Every structure is written in C-alpha cells, then in structure tokens.
Amino acid sequence: MNKRRQVQHITLLDGGMGRELLRLGAPFRQPEWSALALMEAPAFVKKAHESFSAAGCDILTTSNYAVVPFHLGEKRFFISGAHLTAVAGQIAQEVAAMGGCKVAGSIPPLFGSYRPDLFIAERAPEFLSIIVESLSPYVDFWLAETTSSVSEAQAVAEALANDDRPLWISFTLLDGQEGQEEAPRLRSGQKVKCAVHCAIELKASAILFNCSRAEVMSAAIDAAIHELTLRNVSLPVGVYANAFPSQQIDTLANSDLHDTRQDLDPLRYLDFAEAWCRRGATIIGGCCGIGPEHIRVLREWLQKNSGTSSA
C-alpha cells in the first residue's frame, strides 16, 4: 500500500479541550475541571474551539465532558447541568459554522473516567437524558467518549434510542502494566473484540479508542479490524490518544491534574498517527494534552500526501 493511499479519506478530529483551556488561561480547578470555563468564562471555550478549527480539524467535539455528576456533584448537575451543556453545544456550533466543521456531541463518563466499577446503570438514564436533550439542537452526531465498559456503551445507546443521528462509540483501554497483555482490553478488563461486538449490536456508525496512551492503540486497531473482518462488517475505526503517562486501574481521572508527557510532541504523535492509518484507522485526533499544534501537523501531513478528509 503506498503512502498516498494510506492517508486518503481520513477524518480529522480536534484535540484535548481541557489542556487547551488551561494553556489559554481559562479558570481551571478541581473538581469542576473544564466545566469551570463554561461556568465562569465561556469565551475561553470559544477560543479553544477556534484554535482547533484553525489547525484544520474536520470535527469539533462539544466541551461538556466535565458537565457530569462526577465533577459537579448531583445537586449542581441537576440545577445547572442542562444550561451548561447547552452552552457547550451553542459555542461548538457557532465555531463549527465559521470553520466548516461538523459538531460531535460529547457523551462523557457520568461517574468518573477510567472507572467502570463506579458506573451505576440504574442511575445513568436520568443523567443521560439531560445531556442528550440539552445538546440535541446543536450536534451533527453523537460521540460516546472514554467508554470504559460495554455497559456504559449500552446505556448511551439506550438514551439515544429515538435519535436517528449517527453514534460513534469510543472506548478507553488499559494502558498500565495490567494492560500489556496479548489481547488489548478495555479498562473494565473486557477484550476489544467484546467492544466491537457491542458496537455492532448497538448499530454504532464508528468504533474508536481514546484517552489512553498512544503506544496501546495499534493493538486495539488490529483487534478491532480483525473482528470486524471476521464478522464481515464495515465500520470505521478511529483513535485519539492522550499525552498522559500510564494510568493504573484504580486511577480516578481528573481527580488531580496529571502531568503530560514531554516526549509526545507533534512530530512524535504524527509517527503514531501514520502507523494507525497504515493499520486501517480512518478517524484520527487527540485527547488530553494533544493540542492544536498536533492537529496542525496532522493536517499538513494529510495535505502533503494528497489525502482527502470526510467527516
């Protein structure tokens, strides 16, 4: 396969909004994390989206990742969650319209990233209904992000049962020592092939892997494409890795402000992205710590190699 063919029809996502907000000087603290900018200074959210749009992404993801009970607490979520989520949708739609991007409606983990053990299936519908209803007027499709288990994906699909827009499901992978097994696994311990089965059964329009180290993504792509091929199913596969060190199985994501790696500059990230594309990934972007500078290098690479993108 020649290099030109490798980069054709790649959809380019944006990068990590939280760290970009922090870089821009937006208000940022725990436990609110990136939701604080929506609460106190939404102009920073617009500026962050504009940075990724200017870098050349095809898709902007709404910045409501932290507008969940885990970060706001249940009481504050019920009081202001709908409003803050709608603001995130409005800002993303406005910037996307100016930049010619599409808008992905983020459906984040409700009870904490990386922690499938904290997921409460019977509570999920009431929270998800608020997110879906609030974002619905502003998004082109849905993106379930940092999904740690099949159960979380099933809850999202159920919440969207009456919505005919595409659903992309993005799973997060074990990436500490416990993740270095032969078969790549979700943070729940379930194998990637189980995630593929789930995505097919839920009629997802794409399966992705995000918020894990770049080093573990290739094995997940291989496993996903292998399983899709066995089942004779055509489904886009995508990746948007983070710039964190390995996160252990008992990590509470965003309970602290994790350091980012110094060895994952834009050119190094491009090396990973090229490998993911060679393996068959057709959706590429970045998660926590991957900024507009990384997305710009990816866009330049696509343009240099005559790649075309399609959201």
RAHURA-V510723 format. One record per pair of residues at least 24 apart in sequence whose C-alpha atoms are under 6 Angstrom apart, sorted by sequence separation. I is the first residue (numbers start at 1). GAP is how many residues later the second one is. If there is no record, write none. Layout:
BEGIN
<<I;GAP> <I;GAP>>
END
This chain:
BEGIN
<<64;24> <141;24> <143;24> <146;24> <147;24> <148;24> <63;25> <141;25> <142;25> <143;25> <144;25> <145;25> <146;25> <147;25> <62;26> <143;26> <144;26> <146;26> <62;27> <214;27> <213;28> <266;28> <206;29> <208;29> <210;29> <212;29> <213;29> <62;30> <206;30> <207;30> <208;30> <209;30> <210;30> <211;30> <212;30> <35;31> <206;31> <208;31> <210;31> <211;31> <34;32> <35;32> <116;32> <105;34> <114;34> <104;35> <103;36> <107;36> <168;36> <184;36> <103;37> <104;37> <105;37> <106;37> <107;37> <108;37> <167;37> <168;37> <170;37> <172;37> <14;38> <104;38> <105;38> <107;38> <148;38> <167;38> <168;38> <169;38> <170;38> <171;38> <172;38> <32;39> <104;39> <148;39> <149;39> <166;39> <168;39> <170;39> <172;39> <173;39> <31;40> <32;40> <148;40> <172;40> <70;41> <59;42> <61;42> <68;42> <70;42> <14;43> <58;43> <59;43> <60;43> <61;43> <62;43> <65;43> <238;43> <13;44> <59;44> <62;44> <237;44> <238;44> <240;44> <12;45> <13;45> <46;45> <93;45> <238;45> <239;45> <240;45> <241;45> <242;45> <12;46> <13;46> <14;46> <53;46> <89;46> <238;46> <240;46> <241;46> <242;46> <243;46> <240;47> <242;47> <82;48> <86;48> <85;49> <86;49> <89;49> <82;52> <218;58> <176;70> <175;71> <176;71> <116;72> <176;72> <211;76> <113;140> <55;237> <52;240> <55;240> <55;241> <56;243> <15;270> <19;270> <13;271> <14;271> <15;271> <16;271> <6;272> <10;272> <11;272> <12;272> <13;272> <15;272> <16;272> <10;273> <12;273> <16;273> <16;274> <15;275> <15;276> <11;298> <8;299> <9;299> <10;299> <11;299> <7;300> <8;300> <9;300> <11;300> <4;301> <9;301>>
END
